[in-house]
Structures are given as structure tokens and as C-alpha cells.
Amino acid sequence: MLRDMSKAFGDKWILGHRMDSEELLGTGDIQSLADLGNSFAIVQEMRVVPFSLRDITRLAAATAAPMVPLLLLVWSPEEVIMRVLKVVV
């Protein structure tokens, strides 16, 4: 549909294949083509899930940050780092 509309737009406005009875002012061709193109771009950018790995990482960091002072009271900083590395790797 977008391809057909783009071709018709090009035929009319670029190549000049329009009827003499058509007025050039007041037509909605350009706006209609722009609206359809924007709708296509929005659909093309959609993802299967509404979040990315980066979002999950930020959430995990924000959740874990308040626990760091408590963990440092129980374990030494080196031991905390080693435990985190064991979980991650």
C-alpha cells in the first residue's frame, strides 16, 4: 500500500502526470503520504518485548544498590566482589 501510494505521489507530483481538472492547492496528498510513512516507521520500530537487556540491567542495579551497605557489614568488600562474580559468571 505504501509503495503504491508513493508511486502515485511520484507520478503526480514529480513526473507531472496529473489531470488538468485537479487543483494543485488544497490536496491532501503530501500529508496523507507523510502520515502513512510515519505509521509505517512506528510499526517497524516495534519490538516483541517492550524492554531491552539494558533496561533489565538498570533495574537489577537499582534493586541491588541499597543492599551494598548491608552486605559490607556482613562480608568484606573482597568477599562481596567474589560472590558477585560467581553469580554473574
N, CA, C and O atoms as a MOPAC input file, in Angstrom:
PM7 MOZYME 1SCF
protein

 N      0.81900 1    -1.18400 1     0.00000 1
 C      0.00000 1     0.00000 1     0.00000 1
 C      0.86800 1     1.25500 1     0.00000 1
 O      0.61700 1     2.18800 1    -0.76300 1
 N      1.89000 1     1.27500 1     0.85900 1
 C      2.78100 1     2.43500 1     0.91300 1
 C      3.52400 1     2.59500 1    -0.41000 1
 O      3.72500 1     3.71200 1    -0.88600 1
 N      3.92900 1     1.47300 1    -0.99800 1
 C      4.64000 1     1.52900 1    -2.26800 1
 C      3.72600 1     2.09300 1    -3.36700 1
 O      4.14600 1     2.93400 1    -4.16200 1
 N      2.47600 1     1.62000 1    -3.39900 1
 C      1.52800 1     2.11500 1    -4.40900 1
 C      1.25500 1     3.60200 1    -4.23300 1
 O      1.20100 1     4.35800 1    -5.20300 1
 N      1.08100 1     4.01200 1    -2.96400 1
 C      0.80700 1     5.42300 1    -2.70500 1
 C      2.02600 1     6.28900 1    -3.05600 1
 O      1.87900 1     7.39000 1    -3.58600 1
 N      3.22500 1     5.78300 1    -2.75600 1
 C      4.44700 1     6.51700 1    -3.09900 1
 C      4.59300 1     6.65000 1    -4.61300 1
 O      4.98800 1     7.70000 1    -5.11800 1
 N      4.26900 1     5.56900 1    -5.33200 1
 C      4.35700 1     5.62300 1    -6.79500 1
 C      3.34900 1     6.61800 1    -7.35700 1
 O      3.67700 1     7.40600 1    -8.24400 1
 N      2.11400 1     6.58200 1    -6.83900 1
 C      1.09400 1     7.52800 1    -7.31400 1
 C      1.49600 1     8.96000 1    -6.99500 1
 O      1.27000 1     9.86200 1    -7.80200 1
 N      2.09100 1     9.17800 1    -5.82300 1
 C      2.56000 1    10.51200 1    -5.44700 1
 C      3.65800 1    10.97200 1    -6.40400 1
 O      3.64400 1    12.10400 1    -6.88600 1
 N      4.61100 1    10.07400 1    -6.66900 1
 C      5.69500 1    10.42200 1    -7.58800 1
 C      5.19900 1    10.70400 1    -8.99000 1
 O      5.66200 1    11.63800 1    -9.64400 1
 N      4.26000 1     9.90100 1    -9.45200 1
 C      3.69300 1    10.13400 1   -10.79000 1
 C      3.01500 1    11.49100 1   -10.86800 1
 O      3.15300 1    12.21000 1   -11.85700 1
 N      2.28900 1    11.83200 1    -9.82800 1
 C      1.51700 1    13.07600 1    -9.85100 1
 C      2.39000 1    14.30400 1    -9.63400 1
 O      2.28800 1    15.27500 1   -10.38400 1
 N      3.24800 1    14.27000 1    -8.61500 1
 C      3.96400 1    15.47500 1    -8.21500 1
 C      5.38100 1    15.57000 1    -8.79700 1
 O      5.87300 1    16.67900 1    -9.00700 1
 N      6.02900 1    14.48000 1    -9.05400 1
 C      7.39700 1    14.52300 1    -9.58600 1
 C      7.37700 1    14.49700 1   -11.11300 1
 O      8.00800 1    15.33200 1   -11.76100 1
 N      6.65600 1    13.54100 1   -11.68000 1
 C      6.63700 1    13.38700 1   -13.12700 1
 C      5.59300 1    14.27800 1   -13.80000 1
 O      5.63800 1    14.47700 1   -15.01400 1
 N      4.66300 1    14.80800 1   -13.02700 1
 C      3.66100 1    15.71000 1   -13.57600 1
 C      2.52200 1    15.02600 1   -14.29800 1
 O      1.85700 1    15.66500 1   -15.11200 1
 N      2.26800 1    13.77100 1   -14.04000 1
 C      1.16100 1    13.03900 1   -14.66300 1
 C     -0.11700 1    13.25600 1   -13.86200 1
 O     -0.55500 1    12.35700 1   -13.14400 1
 N     -0.70600 1    14.41400 1   -13.97300 1
 C     -1.95600 1    14.67800 1   -13.27200 1
 C     -2.98200 1    15.21300 1   -14.25600 1
 O     -2.64900 1    15.72800 1   -15.32300 1
 N     -4.20500 1    15.07700 1   -13.87100 1
 C     -5.27600 1    15.53900 1   -14.74100 1
 C     -5.36500 1    17.07000 1   -14.66000 1
 O     -5.05300 1    17.66000 1   -13.62600 1
 N     -5.78400 1    17.69000 1   -15.73300 1
 C     -5.89600 1    19.14700 1   -15.75000 1
 C     -6.98300 1    19.64100 1   -14.80800 1
 O     -6.92500 1    20.78000 1   -14.34500 1
 N     -7.95900 1    18.81600 1   -14.52200 1
 C     -9.07100 1    19.23300 1   -13.67400 1
 C     -8.68800 1    19.23000 1   -12.18100 1
 O     -9.41900 1    19.78100 1   -11.35800 1
 N     -7.54400 1    18.60900 1   -11.82800 1
 C     -7.13200 1    18.54900 1   -10.43400 1
 C     -6.50800 1    19.86300 1   -10.00300 1
 O     -5.68000 1    20.43400 1   -10.71300 1
 N     -6.91000 1    20.33500 1    -8.83800 1
 C     -6.29900 1    21.53600 1    -8.29000 1
 C     -5.02100 1    21.14300 1    -7.54800 1
 O     -4.96800 1    20.10900 1    -6.88200 1
 N     -4.00800 1    21.97400 1    -7.67400 1
 C     -2.74400 1    21.67600 1    -7.00200 1
 C     -2.79100 1    22.10500 1    -5.54200 1
 O     -2.19100 1    21.46100 1    -4.68200 1
 N     -3.49200 1    23.17400 1    -5.27000 1
 C     -3.59900 1    23.62600 1    -3.88500 1
 C     -4.76800 1    22.92800 1    -3.20000 1
 O     -5.79600 1    22.67300 1    -3.82700 1
 N     -4.61600 1    22.63000 1    -1.95100 1
 C     -5.69700 1    22.04500 1    -1.18300 1
 C     -5.78300 1    20.53300 1    -1.24700 1
 O     -6.71800 1    19.95600 1    -0.69100 1
 N     -4.84600 1    19.87300 1    -1.90300 1
 C     -4.88200 1    18.41200 1    -1.92000 1
 C     -4.19200 1    17.87400 1    -0.67200 1
 O     -3.27800 1    18.49900 1    -0.13400 1
 N     -4.63700 1    16.71900 1    -0.22600 1
 C     -4.06200 1    16.10600 1     0.96500 1
 C     -3.03100 1    15.05100 1     0.64700 1
 O     -2.69900 1    14.23500 1     1.50600 1
 N     -2.51600 1    15.05000 1    -0.57100 1
 C     -1.57800 1    14.00100 1    -0.98500 1
 C     -0.32800 1    13.96200 1    -0.11600 1
 O      0.07500 1    12.89700 1     0.35100 1
 N      0.27800 1    15.11200 1     0.09700 1
 C      1.54600 1    15.14900 1     0.83000 1
 C      1.32100 1    14.73300 1     2.27800 1
 O      2.09000 1    13.94000 1     2.82200 1
 N      0.27700 1    15.26000 1     2.90400 1
 C      0.00600 1    14.92200 1     4.30500 1
 C     -0.36200 1    13.45500 1     4.45100 1
 O      0.06900 1    12.79800 1     5.39900 1
 N     -1.15100 1    12.93900 1     3.52600 1
 C     -1.53100 1    11.52600 1     3.59900 1
 C     -0.31800 1    10.62300 1     3.46300 1
 O     -0.19600 1     9.63300 1     4.18400 1
 N      0.57200 1    10.95300 1     2.55200 1
 C      1.78500 1    10.15400 1     2.36800 1
 C      2.67900 1    10.24500 1     3.59900 1
 O      3.26300 1     9.24400 1     4.01400 1
 N      2.79200 1    11.43400 1     4.18700 1
 C      3.60500 1    11.60000 1     5.39300 1
 C      3.00900 1    10.81100 1     6.56200 1
 O      3.74100 1    10.15800 1     7.30600 1
 N      1.68300 1    10.86900 1     6.72600 1
 C      1.02800 1    10.11800 1     7.80100 1
 C      1.23900 1     8.62500 1     7.64400 1
 O      1.52500 1     7.93000 1     8.61900 1
 N      1.10000 1     8.13300 1     6.44200 1
 C      1.28400 1     6.70900 1     6.19300 1
 C      2.73600 1     6.30000 1     6.42900 1
 O      2.99700 1     5.23500 1     6.98800 1
 N      3.67000 1     7.13300 1     6.01100 1
 C      5.09100 1     6.85800 1     6.24300 1
 C      5.43300 1     6.83400 1     7.72500 1
 O      6.19500 1     5.97700 1     8.17300 1
 N      4.86900 1     7.77900 1     8.49700 1
 C      5.12000 1     7.80500 1     9.94500 1
 C      4.52000 1     6.58500 1    10.63000 1
 O      5.13500 1     6.01600 1    11.53200 1
 N      3.33500 1     6.18100 1    10.21300 1
 C      2.72000 1     4.98700 1    10.78400 1
 C      3.57300 1     3.75100 1    10.49500 1
 O      3.75600 1     2.90400 1    11.36900 1
 N      4.08500 1     3.64900 1     9.29600 1
 C      4.94800 1     2.52800 1     8.92700 1
 C      6.21700 1     2.52800 1     9.76900 1
 O      6.66500 1     1.47100 1    10.21500 1
 N      6.80500 1     3.71200 1     9.99200 1
 C      8.03400 1     3.80400 1    10.77900 1
 C      7.79900 1     3.37100 1    12.22100 1
 O      8.65200 1     2.71000 1    12.81400 1
 N      6.65900 1     3.73400 1    12.78900 1
 C      6.34800 1     3.34500 1    14.16900 1
 C      6.20000 1     1.83800 1    14.28000 1
 O      6.72500 1     1.22800 1    15.21200 1
 N      5.49300 1     1.23700 1    13.34300 1
 C      5.30600 1    -0.21200 1    13.37000 1
 C      6.63700 1    -0.92600 1    13.15400 1
 O      6.88400 1    -1.96700 1    13.76200 1
 N      7.48200 1    -0.38700 1    12.30900 1
 C      8.77400 1    -1.00500 1    12.02000 1
 C      9.68800 1    -0.98800 1    13.24700 1
 O     10.52300 1    -1.87900 1    13.40300 1
 N      9.54200 1     0.01200 1    14.11600 1
 C     10.38500 1     0.12400 1    15.30400 1
 C      9.87700 1    -0.69900 1    16.48100 1
 O     10.54500 1    -0.77000 1    17.51200 1
 N      8.72000 1    -1.31600 1    16.34900 1
 C      8.16500 1    -2.10600 1    17.44900 1
 C      9.00800 1    -3.35000 1    17.70400 1
 O      9.60800 1    -3.91800 1    16.79200 1
 N      9.03600 1    -3.76000 1    18.98500 1
 C      9.77900 1    -4.94800 1    19.38100 1
 C      8.81800 1    -5.98400 1    19.94800 1
 O      7.67400 1    -5.67200 1    20.27800 1
 N      9.29200 1    -7.20800 1    20.05500 1
 C      8.46100 1    -8.29200 1    20.58100 1
 C      8.17400 1    -8.05600 1    22.06300 1
 O      7.04800 1    -8.25700 1    22.51700 1
 N      9.18000 1    -7.63500 1    22.81000 1
 C      9.01000 1    -7.30800 1    24.22300 1
 C      9.26400 1    -5.81100 1    24.40400 1
 O     10.09400 1    -5.24200 1    23.69500 1
 N      8.56700 1    -5.16600 1    25.33700 1
 C      8.69300 1    -3.71500 1    25.47400 1
 C      9.90900 1    -3.24800 1    26.26900 1
 O      9.97300 1    -2.08500 1    26.66600 1
 N     10.86800 1    -4.13200 1    26.50600 1
 C     12.06400 1    -3.75700 1    27.24300 1
 C     13.27100 1    -4.45400 1    26.63400 1
 O     13.13800 1    -5.42500 1    25.88900 1
 N     14.45200 1    -3.93900 1    26.96600 1
 C     15.68700 1    -4.49700 1    26.41500 1
 C     16.56200 1    -5.02600 1    27.54900 1
 O     16.23000 1    -4.88900 1    28.72600 1
 N     17.66300 1    -5.62000 1    27.17700 1
 C     18.61900 1    -6.12000 1    28.16500 1
 C     19.17700 1    -4.96600 1    28.99400 1
 O     19.44500 1    -5.12400 1    30.18600 1
 N     19.34600 1    -3.83300 1    28.37500 1
 C     19.83300 1    -2.64300 1    29.08400 1
 C     18.85000 1    -2.23800 1    30.18200 1
 O     19.27100 1    -1.87200 1    31.27900 1
 N     17.56000 1    -2.29700 1    29.90300 1
 C     16.54800 1    -1.97300 1    30.91100 1
 C     16.60100 1    -2.94300 1    32.08400 1
 O     16.47700 1    -2.53500 1    33.23800 1
 N     16.78600 1    -4.22200 1    31.78900 1
 C     16.86300 1    -5.23400 1    32.84300 1
 C     18.10100 1    -5.00600 1    33.71200 1
 O     18.04100 1    -5.14800 1    34.93300 1
 N     19.21000 1    -4.65600 1    33.08500 1
 C     20.44000 1    -4.39100 1    33.82000 1
 C     20.26700 1    -3.19700 1    34.75600 1
 O     20.69200 1    -3.23800 1    35.91000 1
 N     19.64600 1    -2.14300 1    34.25600 1
 C     19.40700 1    -0.96100 1    35.10400 1
 C     18.50100 1    -1.30800 1    36.28300 1
 O     18.74500 1    -0.86000 1    37.40300 1
 N     17.47900 1    -2.08400 1    36.04300 1
 C     16.57800 1    -2.47400 1    37.12100 1
 C     17.30200 1    -3.31100 1    38.16000 1
 O     17.10500 1    -3.12000 1    39.36000 1
 N     18.13500 1    -4.23300 1    37.71200 1
 C     18.89500 1    -5.06900 1    38.64500 1
 C     19.86400 1    -4.22400 1    39.47200 1
 O     20.00500 1    -4.43900 1    40.67600 1
 N     20.52400 1    -3.27400 1    38.83400 1
 C     21.45800 1    -2.40400 1    39.55700 1
 C     20.72600 1    -1.53100 1    40.56700 1
 O     21.19300 1    -1.36100 1    41.69300 1
 N     19.58800 1    -0.97900 1    40.17600 1
 C     18.81300 1    -0.13400 1    41.09700 1
 C     18.25900 1    -0.94500 1    42.26500 1
 O     18.11700 1    -0.42600 1    43.37200 1
 N     17.95100 1    -2.20300 1    42.02400 1
 C     17.44300 1    -3.06700 1    43.08800 1
 C     18.56500 1    -3.47500 1    44.03900 1
 O     18.35000 1    -3.55400 1    45.24900 1
 N     19.74500 1    -3.73000 1    43.51200 1
 C     20.86000 1    -4.21300 1    44.33200 1
 C     21.58400 1    -3.09200 1    45.07200 1
 O     22.20100 1    -3.34800 1    46.10600 1
 N     21.52700 1    -1.87400 1    44.58000 1
 C     22.28900 1    -0.77700 1    45.17300 1
 C     21.99500 1    -0.55800 1    46.66000 1
 O     22.94100 1    -0.37000 1    47.42500 1
 N     20.75200 1    -0.57300 1    47.10300 1
 C     20.51400 1    -0.36800 1    48.54400 1
 C     21.04500 1    -1.49300 1    49.43000 1
 O     21.20300 1    -1.29900 1    50.63500 1
 N     21.31800 1    -2.65200 1    48.86500 1
 C     21.80500 1    -3.78100 1    49.64900 1
 C     23.31300 1    -3.75000 1    49.87700 1
 O     23.81300 1    -4.46700 1    50.74300 1
 N     24.03500 1    -2.94900 1    49.13300 1
 C     25.50400 1    -2.93300 1    49.21400 1
 C     25.98800 1    -2.56400 1    50.61400 1
 O     26.84700 1    -3.27300 1    51.13800 1
 N     25.49500 1    -1.50000 1    51.25600 1
 C     25.99100 1    -1.20900 1    52.61800 1
 C     25.73900 1    -2.34100 1    53.60500 1
 O     26.57600 1    -2.61400 1    54.46500 1
 N     24.59500 1    -3.00000 1    53.48400 1
 C     24.29200 1    -4.12200 1    54.37400 1
 C     25.25700 1    -5.28300 1    54.14300 1
 O     25.73900 1    -5.89800 1    55.09400 1
 N     25.53200 1    -5.57300 1    52.88700 1
 C     26.46900 1    -6.66300 1    52.57600 1
 C     27.87000 1    -6.34900 1    53.08100 1
 O     28.59100 1    -7.25600 1    53.49800 1
 N     28.26400 1    -5.09100 1    53.05200 1
 C     29.59900 1    -4.72300 1    53.52300 1
 C     29.71300 1    -4.83900 1    55.04200 1
 O     30.81800 1    -4.95900 1    55.57100 1
 N     28.58000 1    -4.80500 1    55.74700 1
 C     28.61700 1    -5.04300 1    57.18500 1
 C     28.81100 1    -6.51700 1    57.49900 1
 O     29.42100 1    -6.86400 1    58.51000 1
 N     28.29600 1    -7.38700 1    56.63500 1
 C     28.36300 1    -8.82200 1    56.88100 1
 C     29.65800 1    -9.41600 1    56.33100 1
 O     30.29400 1   -10.22500 1    57.00700 1
 N     30.06000 1    -9.03200 1    55.12400 1
 C     31.24700 1    -9.56700 1    54.47800 1
 C     32.22300 1    -8.44600 1    54.12700 1
 O     31.85300 1    -7.27300 1    54.08300 1
 N     33.46000 1    -8.82300 1    53.88000 1
 C     34.46200 1    -7.84000 1    53.44300 1
 C     34.19800 1    -7.48400 1    51.97500 1
 O     33.57400 1    -8.26800 1    51.26000 1
 N     34.66200 1    -6.31300 1    51.51500 1
 C     34.44900 1    -5.92600 1    50.11100 1
 C     34.98000 1    -6.95100 1    49.11200 1
 O     34.35800 1    -7.18400 1    48.07600 1
 N     36.12900 1    -7.56700 1    49.41600 1
 C     36.68200 1    -8.56700 1    48.51200 1
 C     35.76100 1    -9.78200 1    48.40300 1
 O     35.55700 1   -10.32600 1    47.31800 1
 N     35.20700 1   -10.19900 1    49.54800 1
 C     34.32800 1   -11.36100 1    49.54800 1
 C     33.02600 1   -11.05800 1    48.79300 1
 O     32.49600 1   -11.92600 1    48.09900 1
 N     32.51900 1    -9.84400 1    48.92700 1
 C     31.30300 1    -9.44700 1    48.19700 1
 C     31.56800 1    -9.48800 1    46.69500 1
 O     30.74500 1    -9.98900 1    45.92900 1
 N     32.72200 1    -8.95700 1    46.27500 1
 C     33.06700 1    -8.94000 1    44.84900 1
 C     33.18900 1   -10.36600 1    44.32100 1
 O     32.70200 1   -10.66800 1    43.23100 1
 N     33.84000 1   -11.24900 1    45.09500 1
 C     33.99100 1   -12.63400 1    44.65700 1
 C     32.63000 1   -13.33000 1    44.53000 1
 O     32.41500 1   -14.08100 1    43.58000 1
 N     31.72700 1   -13.09500 1    45.45500 1
 C     30.40100 1   -13.71000 1    45.38800 1
 C     29.60300 1   -13.18300 1    44.19800 1
 O     28.90600 1   -13.93900 1    43.52100 1
 N     29.71400 1   -11.88100 1    43.95300 1
 C     29.00800 1   -11.30100 1    42.78900 1
 C     29.55900 1   -11.88200 1    41.50100 1
 O     28.79000 1   -12.20800 1    40.59600 1
 N     30.87200 1   -12.02000 1    41.39600 1
 C     31.47700 1   -12.58600 1    40.19900 1
 C     31.05900 1   -14.03900 1    39.99400 1
 O     30.86600 1   -14.47300 1    38.85800 1
 N     30.92000 1   -14.79000 1    41.07400 1
 C     30.46800 1   -16.18700 1    40.95300 1
 C     29.04800 1   -16.25100 1    40.41500 1
 O     28.72100 1   -17.13400 1    39.62300 1
 N     28.20200 1   -15.31700 1    40.84100 1
 C     26.81000 1   -15.29800 1    40.38300 1
 C     26.73900 1   -14.88600 1    38.91000 1
 O     25.99900 1   -15.47800 1    38.12400 1
 N     27.51200 1   -13.87400 1    38.55400 1
 C     27.46700 1   -13.33600 1    37.18300 1
 C     28.09400 1   -14.29900 1    36.18400 1
 O     27.55000 1   -14.51400 1    35.10000 1
 N     29.23400 1   -14.88000 1    36.54300 1
 C     29.95000 1   -15.74700 1    35.62100 1
 C     29.52600 1   -17.14800 1    35.84200 1
 O     30.01100 1   -18.05400 1    35.16400 1

